[in-house]
Amino acid sequence: MADRRQFLHNMVLSTGAYALSGLYVDSHKSSLPANEKEELKDFSQFAKEEDFWTYITQSYTVSPNIINLNNGGVSPSPKMVQDAVTRYNSLTNEGPSYYMWRILDQGREPLRRNLAKLAGCSPEEIAINRNATESLNTVIYGINLAKGDEVIGTKQDYPNMIQAWKQREMRDGIIYKQISFDFPLEDEEEIVSRFEKAVTSKTKVIHITHIINWVGQILPVKKICLMAKKYNIATIVDGAHSFGLMDFKIPELQCDYFGTSLHKFLSAPIGSGMLWVKKEKISSVWPLVCNDKPQSEDIRKFESLGTRSFPIEQGIGEAIHFHNHIGSQRKEDRIRFLKNYWANQVKDIKGVKLHTSLKDNYSCAICGLSIEGKTPAETEQFFFEKYKIHTVSIVWENISCVRITPHVYTRISDLDILVEAIQTLAKK
Ligand SMILES: Cc1ncc(COP(=O)(O)O)c(C=O)c1O
């Protein structure tokens, strides 16, 4: 107990110290993720340490007047990240071409290294960009595919990626096949086998959404990728909702390409993203925005974006610091605990249906909910009008629900209000 108290004290002091750190150079000092420290490994109850999590809540500037449970859409940044962006922005405006390109850009390679450390890969496999859409479109348009080649995706993938594949189909005559799942599904082998059944001798790519954004279903990415390898099929993973939320390293997934936004669970500045390409694949992917060496094996060829916000990019460094001081495993545990906290209290109420498995392998932050006799739009409206709880209604393919997504800053007391809102609406 004494050790635990000391640890919490140290965490508060160390995280608090960041709020005072002034210069961007500080933001790139590498820090050991808390959950890699030997003495902190056995904190299985940590998800319930409210004194620590209250401190984390206070590191954010979220409005106390609205309960934001749509962190699946985009997440706020802690104050230290916002402050860094403001600092870099002020500096930039003292002379943009000098401070941005000559000073701030010195942080690009350290940032790449810190992202690579978090992702568990070589910095030479990481490109920094603006979001998951940009990352995944780079791969979807950049890989060589010939007329008649087949790509397998699902009806429950993210629309931007579905549309990108459909455009490639129109332009290049590839065949884009979508399988469809009825979620929740609690059988990894069945999910893998559904993908495998769609494979033909012409299949060249499988597109996998790691966490389905509509309902939070986790797909068994590694198993799907290992299956794909048997047929020499490339795998692209949409990790928009998994990176910065779940404790994994990208190479463990066994995929070839991985794209993510950093402004979701990593809480990096809004408009930041990351592309990972397996080293040996880089040379064969054409950049989306042209570069003088499009067939180079240098990952930086994917960063020829033209003028964009260096303050936003550099602010990612602070978000990594913040994340590391919580620790990936503890963050995953806490957010899953928050989802289970509210979901377990409402799952047996008459008329309430959960659209998400509560088993750890199949969900983490996101959970879908519907109430008999109410449309998702009515439910969302009721939550907001009566309780100022912000959620999002989902009507997509075979899914119809309200999506609820807490984040690491979400208060238990806010979830109590959500439970009350659900109980009240279910009785109406
Ligand atoms: C599964 C999934 N992929 C990709 C994206 C696109 O993210 P962004 O808008 O940051 O590019 C989202 C956005 O919510 C998503 O849910």
The ligand as an ORCA input file, in Angstrom:
! r2SCAN-3c Opt
* xyz 0 1
  C     -12.388      2.937    -38.270
  C     -12.023      4.315    -38.725
  N     -11.110      4.469    -39.685
  C     -10.741      5.669    -40.122
  C     -11.303      6.816    -39.626
  C     -10.918      8.124    -40.187
  O     -10.288      8.916    -39.258
  P      -9.886     10.403    -39.657
  O     -11.151     11.158    -39.872
  O      -9.133     10.882    -38.486
  O      -9.087     10.318    -40.899
  C     -12.258      6.722    -38.616
  C     -12.862      7.934    -38.059
  O     -13.672      7.914    -37.157
  C     -12.632      5.441    -38.170
  O     -13.570      5.295    -37.222
*
